[in-house]
Amino acid sequence: MAKHSKNNCSKSYHTHAEKKAMGYGSKQVRLGKDSLIQFGMCGLTLQPLQNPVCTPKGHLFSRDAIVEHLAMQKIALKKQERKFQKQEREKACEEQIQQQKDHEAALEAWEDAEVREAVAPQIQKELKGTKAKALNVGFWVPVHAPTAEPSVIKKPSKVLRCPISNEPLRMKDLIPVKLEWEPLDPGTKDRSS
């Protein structure tokens, strides 16, 4: 009788899950007909090709569709570049402000040290009493609530990419193609099958 726990090893055969875990058999995934682009169709619009062009990897597109896609990619990359530059300028300003604060803190520490040595302890207590700030600590006060860190934008690449293979693609890499269809057999109705 088989055990009904994690030690399920008394069977004389492997289950489907065990075979899959061991990597038994073919590791290729079969793709259905619906997941493949039909020949003669644009990879972007999924419509019949108009003025077809081919990438170096062999993907077919309509010229108008791929040119529009590459232009939109270029615009998006320029927007990302502007956001990245703005982030870098803000980071430089924050570093400058932090340096000024550090310098002021060093001056204040030096002044406190001088006051400690030169002024009587009673006067020093009075000076510290004027500098002390009342801190309102409460989780309901918005000032003390935690804030989210701004998202860091990575430097965008300047390379345009193919929408199917994600390989670098330039306009001059597109190869014009002339497709010629064979005549249809009398019994067939269309080229989609």
Contacts in CASP RR format, 6 or more apart in sequence:
PFRMAT RR
TARGET T0000
AUTHOR 0000-0000-0000
METHOD contacts of the structure
MODEL  1
MAKHSKNNCSKSYHTHAEKKAMGYGSKQVRLGKDSLIQFGMCGLTLQPLQ
NPVCTPKGHLFSRDAIVEHLAMQKIALKKQERKFQKQEREKACEEQIQQQ
KDHEAALEAWEDAEVREAVAPQIQKELKGTKAKALNVGFWVPVHAPTAEP
SVIKKPSKVLRCPISNEPLRMKDLIPVKLEWEPLDPGTKDRSS
1 10 0 8 1.000
2 8 0 8 1.000
2 10 0 8 1.000
2 11 0 8 1.000
3 9 0 8 1.000
3 10 0 8 1.000
14 22 0 8 1.000
14 24 0 8 1.000
19 25 0 8 1.000
37 43 0 8 1.000
37 46 0 8 1.000
38 192 0 8 1.000
39 60 0 8 1.000
40 48 0 8 1.000
40 49 0 8 1.000
40 52 0 8 1.000
40 60 0 8 1.000
40 179 0 8 1.000
41 47 0 8 1.000
41 48 0 8 1.000
41 49 0 8 1.000
41 60 0 8 1.000
42 48 0 8 1.000
42 49 0 8 1.000
42 50 0 8 1.000
42 52 0 8 1.000
42 60 0 8 1.000
42 61 0 8 1.000
42 62 0 8 1.000
42 65 0 8 1.000
43 59 0 8 1.000
43 60 0 8 1.000
43 61 0 8 1.000
43 65 0 8 1.000
43 163 0 8 1.000
43 164 0 8 1.000
44 61 0 8 1.000
44 62 0 8 1.000
44 65 0 8 1.000
44 66 0 8 1.000
44 69 0 8 1.000
44 163 0 8 1.000
45 62 0 8 1.000
45 65 0 8 1.000
47 62 0 8 1.000
49 60 0 8 1.000
49 61 0 8 1.000
49 62 0 8 1.000
49 179 0 8 1.000
50 62 0 8 1.000
50 63 0 8 1.000
50 64 0 8 1.000
51 62 0 8 1.000
51 63 0 8 1.000
51 64 0 8 1.000
51 176 0 8 1.000
52 60 0 8 1.000
52 61 0 8 1.000
52 62 0 8 1.000
52 63 0 8 1.000
52 176 0 8 1.000
52 177 0 8 1.000
52 178 0 8 1.000
52 179 0 8 1.000
53 60 0 8 1.000
53 61 0 8 1.000
53 62 0 8 1.000
53 63 0 8 1.000
53 66 0 8 1.000
53 174 0 8 1.000
53 175 0 8 1.000
53 176 0 8 1.000
53 177 0 8 1.000
54 60 0 8 1.000
54 61 0 8 1.000
54 174 0 8 1.000
54 175 0 8 1.000
54 176 0 8 1.000
54 177 0 8 1.000
55 61 0 8 1.000
55 162 0 8 1.000
55 164 0 8 1.000
55 165 0 8 1.000
55 167 0 8 1.000
55 169 0 8 1.000
55 173 0 8 1.000
55 174 0 8 1.000
55 175 0 8 1.000
56 167 0 8 1.000
56 173 0 8 1.000
56 175 0 8 1.000
57 162 0 8 1.000
57 164 0 8 1.000
57 165 0 8 1.000
57 167 0 8 1.000
59 162 0 8 1.000
59 164 0 8 1.000
59 165 0 8 1.000
60 177 0 8 1.000
61 174 0 8 1.000
63 174 0 8 1.000
63 176 0 8 1.000
66 174 0 8 1.000
67 171 0 8 1.000
69 163 0 8 1.000
70 160 0 8 1.000
70 169 0 8 1.000
70 171 0 8 1.000
73 160 0 8 1.000
73 161 0 8 1.000
74 160 0 8 1.000
77 156 0 8 1.000
77 157 0 8 1.000
77 158 0 8 1.000
77 160 0 8 1.000
80 153 0 8 1.000
80 156 0 8 1.000
81 156 0 8 1.000
81 158 0 8 1.000
83 153 0 8 1.000
84 153 0 8 1.000
84 154 0 8 1.000
84 155 0 8 1.000
84 156 0 8 1.000
87 152 0 8 1.000
87 153 0 8 1.000
115 124 0 8 1.000
115 127 0 8 1.000
116 124 0 8 1.000
119 127 0 8 1.000
136 143 0 8 1.000
136 144 0 8 1.000
137 144 0 8 1.000
138 144 0 8 1.000
139 145 0 8 1.000
159 168 0 8 1.000
160 168 0 8 1.000
160 169 0 8 1.000
160 170 0 8 1.000
161 167 0 8 1.000
161 168 0 8 1.000
161 169 0 8 1.000
162 168 0 8 1.000
162 169 0 8 1.000
181 191 0 8 1.000
184 191 0 8 1.000
END
